[in-house]
Amino acid sequence: MKIALHTKVREDRIEEYESAHREVPVELTDAIRAAGATSWTIFRSGTDLFHVLECEDYAKLLAELEALPVNIAWQARMAELLDIVHDYSTDGAAAGLPVVWEL
């Protein structure tokens, strides 16, 4: 399945956000893949961040990552940089952007 998400980086933290993503811990990327993600791309327009990820089951991916210590640490770091954060709770499974058009 393909999921699109919207988050928002704080205007004064853009460089720090991008820098952090050049150093995503291997333990976290391995966990994301093990939870079923086959790709995850983040696009930025100003402070708006658009995530496109492909995975087997998004709700399952969130459930597997939610309590994982490496993800908890990463999300705490991201919370300092973001105005709108990615929701790893059960409610977050419904946070995907609706498809308006597809070719």
JOQUI-V79708 format. One record per residue. N is the residue number from 1. RES is the residue in three letters. NEAR is the number of other C-alpha atoms within 12 Angstrom. D_FIRST is the distance of its C-alpha to the first C-alpha in Angstrom with 2 decimals. Layout:
N/RES/NEAR/D_FIRST, N/RES/NEAR/D_FIRST
This chain:
1/MET/19/0.00, 2/LYS/23/3.80, 3/ILE/30/6.59, 4/ALA/29/10.22, 5/LEU/32/13.15, 6/HIS/29/16.89, 7/THR/29/19.57, 8/LYS/29/23.14, 9/VAL/30/25.48, 10/ARG/24/29.16, 11/GLU/21/31.20, 12/ASP/16/33.63, 13/ARG/21/31.04, 14/ILE/24/29.03, 15/GLU/18/30.75, 16/GLU/19/30.35, 17/TYR/29/26.60, 18/GLU/23/26.18, 19/SER/13/28.59, 20/ALA/18/26.71, 21/HIS/22/23.55, 22/ARG/11/25.75, 23/GLU/14/26.52, 24/VAL/22/23.35, 25/PRO/17/24.57, 26/VAL/16/23.51, 27/GLU/18/23.36, 28/LEU/25/20.61, 29/THR/22/18.50, 30/ASP/19/19.09, 31/ALA/25/18.03, 32/ILE/32/14.74, 33/ARG/24/14.05, 34/ALA/21/15.53, 35/ALA/26/13.30, 36/GLY/26/10.25, 37/ALA/29/9.40, 38/THR/23/9.85, 39/SER/22/10.69, 40/TRP/23/11.88, 41/THR/19/14.21, 42/ILE/23/16.59, 43/PHE/21/18.68, 44/ARG/22/21.95, 45/SER/15/24.12, 46/GLY/16/27.22, 47/THR/23/26.22, 48/ASP/21/22.83, 49/LEU/28/19.85, 50/PHE/25/16.43, 51/HIS/25/13.57, 52/VAL/25/10.47, 53/LEU/27/8.24, 54/GLU/23/5.52, 55/CYS/23/5.45, 56/GLU/20/5.84, 57/ASP/22/6.69, 58/TYR/36/7.59, 59/ALA/26/10.87, 60/LYS/22/11.80, 61/LEU/32/11.40, 62/LEU/32/13.65, 63/ALA/23/15.98, 64/GLU/26/16.55, 65/LEU/34/17.30, 66/GLU/30/19.22, 67/ALA/18/22.51, 68/LEU/21/22.42, 69/PRO/16/25.60, 70/VAL/22/24.30, 71/ASN/31/21.52, 72/ILE/21/24.15, 73/ALA/19/26.48, 74/TRP/29/24.00, 75/GLN/27/23.06, 76/ALA/18/26.83, 77/ARG/20/27.41, 78/MET/29/24.79, 79/ALA/22/26.28, 80/GLU/22/29.50, 81/LEU/29/28.00, 82/LEU/28/25.73, 83/ASP/21/26.71, 84/ILE/22/23.24, 85/VAL/27/21.40, 86/HIS/36/17.91, 87/ASP/29/17.98, 88/TYR/28/17.16, 89/SER/22/18.66, 90/THR/19/17.28, 91/ASP/15/17.75, 92/GLY/24/15.49, 93/ALA/22/12.35, 94/ALA/18/13.39, 95/ALA/23/14.16, 96/GLY/25/11.28, 97/LEU/19/12.94, 98/PRO/13/12.97, 99/VAL/12/12.29, 100/VAL/7/15.88, 101/TRP/6/15.82, 102/GLU/6/13.92, 103/LEU/4/15.81
